[in-house]
Amino acid sequence: MKAYLMIVALLYSSALFAETTADKIIVHNKYCSSPEQTMDEVYENGAITHCVYAGLSIADAYKKYVNEHDEDYLVKTIKVNNNIQKEYTKDGVSVDYKWENPKKLMIEQQFSGGFTEFVLEEDKKGTKIKITGHPD
């Protein structure tokens, strides 16, 4: 009986903890959303946005993302497995496109005020993009 009560108490406390720590989600559009974050969380982990493009290849999802967002420092289209570096010397910005494999692209934008990472991963369901902005 004591073991049963301990298990029930443990499950109840776990449920309360999970309920109080559940993230609120901010929906940006039908593809992208972000967890609600405090400024401390942003400085520690970066400002995070997740986008899901169901049924799209990595190249098509990238193109759709760039066309729907104000991203001055991303090239308009990409070629799979083609690593590139872009320098925007006037603005002090550099962008590196690094392919880990044909289904995963990592993009890093370096700014004077921090950096932003894009991780694009394609699977059978489509392509997921995780954007993490790290302020200085």
C-alpha distance (Angstrom), angle and dihedral (degrees) to the residues before:
residue distance angle dihedral
M1 . . .
K2 3.82 . .
A3 3.81 90.5 .
Y4 3.80 90.0 51.4
L5 3.81 92.3 51.1
M6 3.81 91.1 47.6
I7 3.81 91.2 51.5
V8 3.81 91.7 48.4
A9 3.82 90.9 48.4
L10 3.80 91.5 48.0
L11 3.81 92.8 49.2
Y12 3.81 91.6 46.8
S13 3.80 93.3 49.9
S14 3.82 90.4 46.5
A15 3.80 90.0 52.1
L16 3.82 91.1 50.0
F17 3.81 91.5 48.7
A18 3.81 91.9 48.8
E19 3.80 90.8 48.4
T20 3.80 94.3 51.2
T21 3.80 94.9 45.5
A22 3.81 97.7 45.5
D23 3.79 110.5 126.1
K24 3.75 121.1 -122.0
I25 3.78 111.3 -130.1
I26 3.80 124.1 -136.8
V27 3.81 111.1 -153.6
H28 3.82 113.6 -148.1
N29 3.81 98.7 179.0
K30 3.81 138.2 -33.4
Y31 3.82 90.8 -67.0
C32 3.82 106.7 35.3
S33 3.80 137.3 54.3
S34 3.79 138.7 161.1
P35 3.77 134.7 -151.7
E36 3.79 112.9 -114.3
Q37 3.83 105.9 -102.3
T38 3.78 135.8 -174.1
M39 3.81 118.8 -131.6
D40 3.82 88.8 -106.8
E41 3.82 89.1 55.7
V42 3.81 90.8 47.9
Y43 3.82 91.9 51.9
E44 3.80 91.4 45.8
N45 3.84 101.3 40.7
G46 3.81 105.3 11.0
A47 3.79 129.1 -112.2
I48 3.80 103.6 -65.6
T49 3.80 129.4 -152.4
H50 3.81 125.8 175.8
C51 3.81 123.1 -158.8
V52 3.79 126.4 -173.9
Y53 3.80 121.8 -163.6
A54 3.81 105.6 -173.2
G55 3.78 115.5 -150.9
L56 3.82 95.2 6.1
S57 3.78 127.6 119.4
I58 3.78 118.6 -125.1
A59 3.84 91.7 -101.3
D60 3.83 93.1 48.5
A61 3.81 93.3 45.4
Y62 3.82 90.4 49.5
K63 3.81 91.4 50.4
K64 3.82 91.8 48.2
Y65 3.82 91.6 48.4
V66 3.82 93.2 49.6
N67 3.81 92.4 46.5
E68 3.82 92.5 50.6
H69 3.81 98.4 44.1
D70 3.77 134.1 58.4
E71 3.80 97.2 -112.1
D72 3.80 108.4 152.6
Y73 3.79 94.0 173.1
L74 3.81 100.4 51.6
V75 3.80 120.7 89.7
K76 3.81 113.1 -117.0
T77 3.81 96.5 -121.3
I78 3.78 135.9 15.9
K79 3.79 135.0 -150.9
V80 3.79 115.6 -138.1
N81 3.83 113.2 -106.3
N82 3.82 92.5 7.1
N83 3.82 108.0 127.4
I84 3.79 112.4 -157.2
Q85 3.79 140.2 174.1
K86 3.78 123.7 -151.4
E87 3.80 125.8 -167.0
Y88 3.79 122.5 -161.1
T89 3.80 95.8 -172.2
K90 3.81 94.4 173.7
D91 3.82 89.5 60.3
G92 3.80 97.9 32.5
V93 3.81 93.0 -119.1
S94 3.80 129.6 136.0
V95 3.80 126.6 -173.7
D96 3.82 126.5 -163.9
Y97 3.81 122.8 -165.2
K98 3.81 111.3 -162.5
W99 3.78 123.0 178.5
E100 3.80 115.4 -152.5
N101 3.81 89.3 -175.7
P102 3.84 136.3 -28.8
K103 3.83 89.8 -77.4
K104 3.82 99.9 45.9
L105 3.81 129.5 57.9
M106 3.79 126.6 178.0
I107 3.80 119.5 -162.0
E108 3.79 123.6 -172.6
Q109 3.80 122.8 -169.2
Q110 3.82 115.8 -165.2
F111 3.81 116.0 -157.2
S112 3.77 131.5 173.5
G113 3.83 87.7 -109.4
G114 3.80 98.5 47.4
F115 3.78 138.6 -64.0
T116 3.79 140.0 -80.5
E117 3.80 126.2 -145.7
F118 3.80 124.6 -156.6
V119 3.81 119.1 -167.4
L120 3.79 114.8 -171.1
E121 3.80 118.0 -171.2
E122 3.78 126.4 179.5
D123 3.79 123.2 -157.0
K124 3.81 136.5 159.6
K125 3.81 92.0 -73.4
G126 3.82 97.2 50.1
T127 3.81 135.3 -89.6
K128 3.80 131.5 -39.6
I129 3.79 121.9 -159.4
K130 3.79 122.6 -162.9
I131 3.80 115.7 -167.3
T132 3.80 118.5 -167.8
G133 3.80 119.7 -176.2
H134 3.79 115.5 -161.1
P135 3.81 115.1 -165.1
D136 3.82 120.7 -156.7
